[in-house]
Structures are given as C-alpha cells and as structure tokens.
C-alpha cells in the first residue's frame, strides 16, 4: 500500500497532532532564521586612539595614555577625583593598567574598545564576543534565564549578561563586574565601580556596521546614565583571527612602580631614569 493511502486512513486526532508539530516546527525554524548574520571577522570602527568614549574625548583626536587626553562622562565629584588622580599617574607614566600584566582580561565594557579584531558568534541560546586581543570571551545568555539575584552574584571581569532578541537587535543587561579593583576603561585611567549596570543594544545599521549602544548607570561613579556608542566594521572574507600571548617576545616589561620599559636588542632597558 502506498504511503499516501496509509496517511489517509489515520484517525483525525493524529492528523491534528501532526499538523500542530509541523506548524510549531515551522515557527521555530522561522524564529531561528531571523537571527542576524554577524559571522566573519570585525574590527573597531572608531580608530586606534584607544579611548572608550570617543564622543566626549578631548582633544578629539587624542590617544589613550597621552598627556592631557581625557573624556568627560557625568562623573560624581568623588569619582572625578579618582579619575584626576589616574590622569596624574598617566602624566608620570605610572598608570597601573591591569592588562599590561599579560593574561588579565580587559573586562566589560572595555572589551568593546580593544585593538586587533573580533568575532561575534550568534546562536539562539547564547551569543559570544571573542576578542583577538587578550584574548577575551564574553557570554550573553538569551535562553530565557534571569540575572542572578544579588546574593548569587560573583564579580568577574565581564560580569553576568542576560538578554533577548528584538527583531535583529540583541538587547542585554550586564551586572556583577569587578570594576575599578582590577579593570580600567582605557589608558586614560577612567574606571567604574563594582555597582555599575550596563544596558546594551547591538545591531547592524544601514551602513553595515555593527553598532553597540550602551547606557551605563553607576550610583557611585555617575550622576546620571552615561550613553556610549561603539561601532565595528566587517573585514574582507577570509580574514583570519589568531590567538597569541602578549608576553611573547615581550620587550616592554613593567617595573614594580608601574613604569613600562622598552628593552633593546641585548635585553637591557633603553629607558633613562627608571626604577
């Protein structure tokens, strides 16, 4: 007997169950298909100055770690004093940037302002942000889970991120970051406290750039929400991403006082007046 004849003999309730399964499967398939294509290798679009908030950086073309270069987020008076102190350390070439000690993660949100390249791995239940520099790995859960309760949070470099998809927009909230204890936002010495909470929207804009819109609240460091925008540009197909350790062929060791040295071919520092 042919298969189609067998199907015609099935009871009505079997038909209904089969139809339900087919419709649900089709709906799930369509939902998965709506996830955006962020494959390939990307680089930060804002240039190589290394400042976290380009919009408030003065002078506009200033580079992180250079004398007189800073940004102007809505800092509390208490946090402005901390930032000013770190700017003074920058002027003395003594800012203790944690990632100068190779292997220390940059943390979030600095992770969005690093040199080298990125990968964004998108799946239904989770999105990964992987940076070549570091390297760093950030996980954003979209499987329906909630953020951990206050008593269940364990501060980490990238924190805990939970979100969902709104059309082609990844919307997520990040909490439980280490903050100023072990991270800075860039080499101007700007930091956040461990009470910071960041709401992020990531999506492809009309120019084909991957756009990240951040709204940062921090009851200790900020007087109001701080809005920061970062962009990423997709590199040509076939671009490769490598893993490497910044300690390889390290010609820039850090002294106990935080000064970065430069070694000559003989392994002896070429710097003048170091301790």
FENKAMO-V816402 format. One record per helix or strand of 3 or more residues. SS is the DSSP state (~ for helix, > for strand). FROM is the first residue (numbers start at 1). LEN is the number of residues. If there is no record, write none. Layout:
BEGIN
ss=SS from=FROM len=LEN
ss=SS from=FROM len=LEN
END
This chain:
BEGIN
ss=~ from=3 len=6
ss=~ from=12 len=22
ss=> from=42 len=3
ss=~ from=54 len=3
ss=~ from=77 len=15
ss=~ from=98 len=3
ss=~ from=110 len=4
ss=> from=117 len=6
ss=> from=126 len=6
ss=> from=136 len=6
ss=~ from=150 len=3
ss=> from=160 len=7
ss=> from=169 len=7
ss=~ from=179 len=3
ss=> from=197 len=8
ss=> from=210 len=8
ss=> from=226 len=9
END
